[in-house]
Amino acid sequence: MNLIIMLIVGGVLGWLASIIMRTDGQQGLFLNVVVGVIGAALAGYIITPFLGGAPITSGALDFKSLGVSLLGAIVLLGIVNLVRRGSIR
């Protein structure tokens, strides 16, 4: 059940990150989910412990973990855009 929740939340966070980065029309649902889940996992394990919270991958769905996961998805999407097109935006 935790995996299903993480995929849904990761998909929503990836979609929000793609809207913020203005790349929503260039990527589909699959890439939104991948960027959201990987960005959430990386940011959750790297940044969230410094803030005193739990990562979203452990099932914590509070404001702090969702915000950090969204930030991680935005950063990961910026890196993907930099590699694919040579610019962040």
C-alpha positions in Angstrom: 0.0 0.0 0.0 2.9 2.3 0.8 4.2 1.9 -2.8 0.9 2.9 -4.3 0.7 6.0 -2.2 4.3 6.9 -3.1 3.6 6.5 -6.8 0.4 8.7 -6.6 2.1 11.4 -4.5 5.3 11.2 -6.6 3.2 11.6 -9.8 1.4 14.6 -8.4 4.7 16.2 -7.2 6.3 15.5 -10.6 3.4 17.1 -12.3 3.6 20.2 -10.1 7.3 20.4 -10.7 6.8 20.2 -14.4 4.2 23.0 -14.2 6.6 25.1 -12.2 9.5 24.4 -14.6 7.2 24.9 -17.6 7.9 21.5 -19.1 4.5 20.0 -18.7 3.7 19.8 -22.4 7.0 18.0 -23.2 6.7 15.1 -20.9 4.1 12.5 -20.2 2.6 10.9 -17.1 5.4 8.3 -16.9 8.2 10.9 -16.7 6.2 13.0 -14.2 6.0 9.9 -11.9 9.6 9.0 -12.4 10.8 12.6 -11.7 8.5 12.9 -8.7 9.4 9.6 -7.1 13.2 9.9 -7.6 13.3 13.6 -6.7 11.2 12.9 -3.6 13.4 9.9 -2.6 16.7 11.8 -3.1 15.6 15.0 -1.3 13.9 13.0 1.4 17.0 11.1 2.3 19.4 14.0 1.9 17.5 17.1 3.1 14.7 16.0 5.4 16.8 14.5 8.2 18.5 17.9 8.6 15.1 19.5 9.1 14.1 17.0 11.7 11.4 15.2 9.6 10.8 11.9 7.9 11.2 11.3 4.2 8.1 10.8 2.1 9.3 7.3 1.2 8.7 6.2 4.8 5.0 7.2 4.5 5.2 10.6 6.2 2.8 12.9 4.4 3.3 16.2 6.3 3.9 19.7 4.9 7.7 19.5 5.5 8.2 16.2 3.7 5.9 17.2 0.8 7.7 20.5 0.4 11.2 19.0 0.4 10.0 16.3 -2.0 8.6 19.0 -4.4 11.9 20.9 -4.1 13.8 17.7 -5.0 11.6 17.0 -8.0 12.1 20.6 -9.2 15.9 20.3 -8.9 15.9 16.9 -10.6 13.8 18.2 -13.4 16.2 21.1 -13.8 19.1 18.7 -14.1 17.2 16.6 -16.6 16.5 19.7 -18.7 20.1 20.8 -18.5 21.3 17.4 -19.8 18.6 17.2 -22.5 18.6 20.7 -23.9 21.6 22.5 -22.5 19.5 24.9 -20.4 17.6 24.6 -17.2 14.4 26.1 -18.5 
